[in-house]
Amino acid sequence: MLALRLTLGAQPAVQIRRLLVAGASGGTGFLLLSALGHAMSHPDPAASALRLAWCTAPLAATVYLAVAVARTDPATRPRPGLSAVGLGPVKLMAISAATTAASCLLGSVLALLVFLQLRGDLTGMPLGGGAQQFLAAGRPLPLPAALTLLALVPLSASAAVAVSLRPTEPVTGAGRAARAYGRFGAYRRTPALESFGAYGRFGRQLGAAARGRRTVTEAPAREEDGTQDEAAEETADGSPAVVPPPVPTAAPSGLPWGVAVLAVGLAVEALTSRTGSEGSPAAFLGLALTSLGLALVGPGLAHLCGRLLQAVRPGALRLLAGRVLMTEATRIGRPLGVVCAVVSAAYAMASLHDRDDPSAGPLVVLGVLLVAGCTVATLLTAAVEAKQAHADTTASLRRLGAPAGTLRRAAALRAVALLALFGPLTVAVAELSAWPLGG
């Protein structure tokens, strides 16, 4: 009941995002039911299993969108005072999972109603033509199998939301980095080496502990590359302003692995092209590895964009845009890499469309629209989440006198930098992937 009240009392923007999840769930459920209808109409189990396997891509895209929407839901965000009324992190996580399950269940019910309507089970007027291949009109629909397929999306989405929003203990990176092992396995806070006999000297450990506490609580004064001193710049109207965004210390660790996976995928596709085995499972494996590589390099490339924006004597605008982009590299770069992977894979798979099967045309279009729409919606939702995460920073900049136009220009500069790097990369990978698949 509490989850229902939080769902109905949300803001219009939150309701729109939940309706997007419901629509994506409905489209995925319809594809699953279409695979069931194809299995009922055709005796070939291999072809039916292949159609069912193709539904994993829309299912994964729908779950990915549901997790992104749940992370930006303000109703289930931990706030001070909620634990006193019994709404702790675990309860809020359960409410978010229940809300996601309700949205996906609404879409699954709509998919079942549309599928029954097209079959003619509700009005007695089935859809004719090539749609008979996947509707299985005139055959009894196995209700347990249909309900099992429709339950995949709500169960998967709610489980993914519960895992993503599970409460974790806050562990500061400085405290973990400063902890080191002393003599005889004892924990200590100072990793500095000591001379023999200094450990038992009176008062030394008390001073070391005090210095360790000061190291944990104090913020770093400057960045390694020396750009911290340039944080004090001038705004557009000439007044001095201090840029308060936090300085990220390390780049995401997935860039080398992503480049390696991307190179292996392109090599597999090129090998299949030389051996004349276009359209073979090896070619699809190469395409999958290429898409996975693009998804993995997204955060690292976004962090690189932030560093490039701050290169060669940056001003206040480039410094602000670069710092925010480096801080949000993982949150923005991962869905952006997934979008690039989907675009390149869709371009490469366009040459493999089977025009001899008239029933596969609408379903292929529906699947492509679902995957592309979910990934783009996830990217936009991640941008909303990044805006919410930097609300305090934006408020601090406005209090310091930064004009609103400067903040908008910084956001536009981040978007242009990401497009300038990810756009040509996507086009190049799409062309290299389409060449061996298209023969």
C-alpha positions in Angstrom: 0.0 0.0 0.0 2.9 2.4 0.8 4.5 1.6 -2.6 1.2 2.4 -4.3 0.8 5.7 -2.5 4.4 6.7 -3.4 3.8 5.7 -7.0 0.6 7.7 -7.4 1.9 10.7 -5.5 5.0 11.2 -7.6 5.8 14.2 -9.8 4.7 14.2 -13.5 8.3 13.7 -14.7 8.7 10.6 -12.5 5.4 9.3 -13.7 6.5 9.7 -17.4 9.6 7.8 -16.7 7.6 5.0 -15.1 5.3 4.9 -18.1 8.3 4.5 -20.3 9.3 1.5 -18.2 5.7 0.1 -18.6 5.8 0.7 -22.3 9.1 -1.1 -22.7 7.9 -3.9 -20.6 4.8 -4.2 -22.8 6.8 -4.3 -26.0 9.2 -6.9 -24.6 6.2 -9.0 -23.3 4.7 -8.9 -26.8 7.9 -10.1 -28.4 8.0 -13.0 -25.9 4.4 -13.9 -26.7 5.2 -13.7 -30.4 8.0 -16.2 -29.9 5.6 -18.5 -28.2 3.1 -18.1 -31.0 5.8 -18.9 -33.6 6.7 -22.0 -31.6 3.1 -23.1 -31.7 2.8 -22.6 -35.5 6.2 -24.1 -36.5 7.4 -27.6 -35.6 11.1 -26.5 -35.9 12.4 -26.1 -32.3 15.7 -24.5 -33.4 14.0 -21.6 -35.2 11.7 -21.0 -32.2 14.6 -21.1 -29.8 16.5 -18.6 -31.9 13.5 -16.2 -31.9 13.3 -16.6 -28.1 17.0 -15.9 -27.8 16.7 -12.7 -29.8 14.2 -11.5 -27.1 17.1 -11.3 -24.5 18.3 -8.0 -26.0 15.0 -6.1 -25.5 14.7 -7.8 -22.1 18.1 -6.6 -21.0 17.4 -3.1 -22.4 14.1 -2.9 -20.4 15.8 -4.0 -17.2 18.6 -1.5 -17.7 16.0 1.3 -18.2 14.1 0.2 -15.1 17.2 0.3 -12.9 18.1 3.8 -14.2 14.5 5.1 -13.5 14.6 3.6 -10.0 17.8 5.3 -9.2 16.4 8.7 -10.1 13.1 8.2 -8.2 13.0 10.9 -5.5 10.3 9.1 -3.5 12.6 6.2 -2.6 15.7 8.2 -1.9 17.0 8.0 1.7 16.4 11.3 3.6 16.9 12.4 7.2 14.0 11.5 9.4 12.6 8.5 7.4 14.4 5.9 9.6 12.5 7.2 12.6 9.2 6.3 11.0 10.4 2.9 9.9 11.5 3.8 6.3 15.2 2.8 6.4 17.4 1.9 3.4 16.1 -1.7 3.3 12.5 -0.6 3.3 13.1 2.0 0.7 14.9 -0.5 -1.5 11.9 -2.9 -1.2 9.5 -0.1 -2.0 11.5 0.8 -5.1 11.6 -2.8 -6.2 7.8 -3.1 -5.7 7.2 0.1 -7.7 9.3 -1.2 -10.5 7.5 -4.5 -10.5 4.1 -2.7 -10.6 5.2 -0.7 -13.6 6.5 -3.7 -15.5 3.4 -5.7 -14.5 1.2 -3.1 -16.1 3.1 -3.3 -19.3 2.9 -7.1 -19.3 -0.9 -7.0 -18.8 -1.2 -4.6 -21.7 0.9 -6.9 -23.9 -1.2 -9.9 -23.1 -4.4 -7.9 -24.0 -3.0 -6.7 -27.3 -1.8 -10.2 -28.2 -5.2 -11.7 -27.4 -6.9 -9.0 -29.4 -4.7 -9.6 -32.5 -5.3 -13.3 -32.2 -9.1 -12.8 -32.1 -9.6 -14.3 -28.7 -11.4 -11.2 -27.5 -13.4 -10.0 -30.5 -13.3 -13.1 -32.8 -11.6 -11.1 -35.6 -8.0 -12.3 -35.9 -5.4 -10.4 -37.8 -4.7 -11.9 -41.2 -1.7 -12.0 -43.5 1.8 -12.7 -42.4 0.8 -12.0 -38.8 -0.6 -15.5 -38.6 2.9 -16.9 -38.4 3.5 -15.5 -34.9 0.0 -15.1 -33.6 -1.0 -18.8 -33.9 -4.6 -17.8 -34.4 -7.1 -20.7 -34.1 -4.8 -22.6 -31.7 -5.4 -22.7 -27.9 -2.9 -20.5 -26.1 -1.2 -22.2 -23.3 -1.9 -19.8 -20.4 0.8 -21.1 -18.0 3.5 -20.7 -20.6 2.3 -17.2 -21.5 2.2 -16.1 -17.9 5.7 -17.5 -17.3 7.1 -15.5 -20.2 5.3 -12.4 -19.1 6.6 -12.7 -15.6 10.2 -12.6 -16.8 10.3 -8.8 -17.2 8.8 -7.8 -13.7 10.8 -10.4 -11.9 14.1 -9.5 -13.6 13.6 -5.8 -13.3 12.6 -5.9 -9.6 15.5 -8.2 -8.8 18.0 -5.9 -10.7 16.6 -2.8 -8.8 16.9 -4.6 -5.5 20.5 -5.5 -6.2 21.4 -2.0 -7.5 19.8 -0.1 -4.6 20.8 -2.5 -1.8 22.2 -0.6 1.2 25.9 -0.7 1.6 28.1 0.5 4.4 29.8 3.8 3.6 33.6 3.2 3.4 35.7 6.2 2.6 38.5 5.7 0.1 40.9 7.8 2.2 40.5 5.6 5.2 41.0 2.4 3.2 44.0 3.8 1.4 45.6 5.0 4.5 45.2 1.7 6.4 48.3 -0.5 6.4 49.7 -3.4 8.3 52.1 -2.8 11.1 54.4 -5.2 12.9 53.0 -8.6 13.7 49.9 -7.9 11.5 48.6 -5.0 13.6 46.5 -2.4 11.9 47.8 1.2 11.8 46.8 4.4 10.0 50.2 5.5 8.7 51.9 3.6 5.9 55.2 5.4 6.5 58.2 3.2 7.2 59.9 3.4 10.6 63.3 2.6 11.9 64.0 -0.3 14.2 62.9 0.4 17.8 60.7 3.4 16.8 57.5 1.4 17.2 57.7 1.0 21.0 58.8 4.6 21.6 56.6 6.4 24.1 54.0 8.7 22.5 54.9 7.9 18.9 51.7 6.0 18.2 49.5 8.7 19.6 51.1 11.3 17.3 50.8 8.9 14.3 47.1 8.3 15.1 46.4 12.0 15.3 48.2 12.6 12.0 46.2 9.7 10.4 42.9 11.3 11.5 43.9 14.6 10.1 44.9 12.9 6.8 41.5 11.2 6.5 39.4 14.3 7.4 41.4 16.9 5.4 40.7 17.4 1.6 43.6 17.4 -0.8 44.9 20.9 -1.5 45.8 20.4 -5.1 45.5 17.9 -7.9 48.4 15.8 -9.3 48.3 17.6 -12.6 48.4 21.0 -11.0 45.0 22.2 -12.2 43.7 22.8 -8.7 45.4 26.2 -8.5 43.4 27.2 -11.6 40.1 26.7 -9.8 40.0 30.4 -9.0 39.0 32.0 -12.2 36.9 34.8 -13.4 33.3 34.5 -14.4 31.7 36.0 -17.5 31.0 39.3 -15.7 34.6 39.6 -14.4 34.0 38.7 -10.8 36.2 36.0 -9.2 34.6 32.7 -8.6 35.8 29.4 -7.1 34.8 26.3 -8.8 33.6 23.8 -6.1 33.2 20.5 -8.0 35.1 17.7 -6.4 38.3 16.7 -8.2 38.3 13.0 -9.3 41.6 11.2 -8.5 41.5 8.2 -10.8 40.1 7.2 -14.2 37.7 4.3 -14.6 39.5 1.0 -14.8 37.5 -0.5 -17.7 39.2 1.3 -20.6 42.1 -1.1 -21.2 39.7 -4.1 -21.0 37.2 -2.5 -23.3 39.9 -1.7 -25.9 41.1 -5.3 -25.7 37.6 -6.7 -26.1 36.8 -4.3 -29.0 40.0 -5.3 -30.8 39.3 -9.0 -30.4 35.7 -8.5 -31.7 36.9 -6.7 -34.8 39.6 -9.3 -35.4 37.0 -12.1 -35.2 34.8 -10.3 -37.7 37.7 -9.7 -40.0 38.7 -13.4 -39.8 35.2 -14.5 -40.7 35.2 -12.2 -43.6 38.4 -13.7 -45.0 37.2 -17.3 -44.6 33.9 -16.5 -46.3 31.8 -17.5 -43.3 29.6 -14.4 -43.2 26.5 -14.8 -41.1 28.0 -17.7 -39.1 28.0 -17.9 -35.3 31.6 -16.7 -35.2 30.6 -13.5 -37.0 27.8 -12.9 -34.4 30.3 -13.6 -31.6 32.6 -11.0 -33.0 29.7 -8.5 -33.2 28.8 -9.3 -29.6 32.4 -8.7 -28.5 32.5 -5.5 -30.4 29.4 -4.2 -28.7 30.7 -5.3 -25.3 33.9 -3.5 -25.9 32.1 -0.2 -26.8 30.0 -0.5 -23.6 33.2 -1.0 -21.5 35.2 1.9 -22.9 32.4 4.4 -22.4 33.4 5.5 -18.8 37.1 5.7 -19.7 36.4 7.8 -22.8 34.1 10.1 -21.0 36.9 10.7 -18.4 39.3 11.3 -21.2 37.0 13.9 -22.6 37.0 15.7 -19.3 40.8 15.7 -19.2 41.0 17.0 -22.7 38.6 19.9 -21.9 41.0 21.0 -19.2 44.2 20.8 -21.3 46.2 23.9 -22.3 45.5 26.6 -19.8 41.7 26.1 -19.2 39.4 29.0 -18.3 36.5 28.8 -15.9 34.1 27.4 -18.5 36.4 24.6 -19.7 37.5 23.8 -16.1 34.0 23.5 -14.8 32.9 21.4 -17.8 35.9 19.1 -17.5 35.7 18.6 -13.8 32.0 17.7 -13.9 32.6 15.3 -16.8 35.4 13.6 -15.0 33.3 13.2 -11.9 30.3 11.8 -13.8 32.4 9.7 -16.2 31.0 6.4 -14.9 27.4 7.6 -14.6 27.3 9.1 -18.1 29.9 7.1 -19.9 28.4 3.7 -19.3 24.9 4.4 -20.9 26.6 6.4 -23.6 28.8 3.4 -24.5 25.7 1.2 -24.5 24.0 3.6 -26.9 27.0 3.5 -29.2 27.1 -0.3 -29.1 23.4 -0.5 -30.0 23.8 1.9 -32.9 26.8 0.1 -34.3 25.1 -3.4 -33.9 21.9 -2.2 -35.5 23.8 -0.8 -38.5 25.7 -4.0 -38.8 22.6 -6.2 -38.5 20.7 -4.2 -41.1 22.4 -6.3 -43.9 21.2 -9.5 -42.4 17.4 -8.8 -42.5 15.5 -11.7 -44.0 13.1 -10.2 -46.5 11.7 -13.6 -47.4 9.9 -13.9 -44.0 7.1 -11.3 -44.0 6.2 -12.1 -40.4 9.6 -11.1 -39.1 9.5 -7.5 -40.5 7.2 -5.9 -37.8 8.8 -7.9 -35.0 12.3 -6.9 -36.1 11.3 -3.2 -36.2 9.6 -3.5 -32.8 12.7 -5.1 -31.3 15.1 -2.5 -32.7 12.9 0.4 -31.6 12.6 -1.1 -28.1 16.4 -1.6 -27.7 17.2 1.8 -29.2 14.5 3.6 -27.3 15.4 2.0 -23.9 19.1 2.8 -24.3 18.5 6.5 -25.3 15.9 6.8 -22.4 18.5 5.3 -20.1 21.1 7.9 -21.2 18.7 10.8 -20.7 17.8 9.3 -17.2 21.4 9.1 -16.3 21.8 12.8 -17.3 18.9 13.6 -14.9 20.6 11.6 -12.2 23.9 13.5 -12.8 22.0 16.8 -12.5 20.4 15.7 -9.3 23.8 14.6 -7.9 25.3 18.1 -8.7 22.4 20.1 -7.4 24.5 21.3 -4.4 27.4 22.2 -6.6 25.1 24.2 -8.9 23.6 26.0 -5.9 27.1 26.8 -4.6 28.1 28.3 -8.0 24.9 30.4 -8.1 25.6 31.7 -4.6 29.2 32.6 -5.7 27.8 34.7 -8.5 28.1 32.4 -11.5 25.5 33.4 -14.1 23.0 30.8 -15.4 24.3 31.2 -18.9 27.8 29.9 -17.8 26.3 26.8 -16.4 24.3 26.2 -19.6 27.3 26.7 -21.8 29.3 24.3 -19.6 26.6 21.6 -20.1 26.6 22.3 -23.9 30.3 22.1 -24.0 30.3 18.6 -22.3 27.7 17.4 -24.7 29.7 18.6 -27.7 32.9 17.0 -26.4 31.2 13.7 -25.9 29.6 13.8 -29.3 32.9 14.7 -31.0 34.6 11.7 -29.5 31.9 9.0 -29.5 30.3 9.9 -32.8 33.2 9.1 -35.1 34.1 6.1 -33.0 30.6 4.7 -33.4 30.6 5.3 -37.2 34.0 3.6 -37.6 33.1 0.5 -35.5 29.7 0.2 -37.3 31.4 0.3 -40.7 34.0 -2.2 -39.7 31.3 -4.5 -38.2 29.0 -4.3 -41.2 31.6 -5.1 -43.7 32.2 -8.8 -42.7 28.5 -9.4 -41.8 27.3 -8.1 -45.1 29.8 -10.0 -47.1 
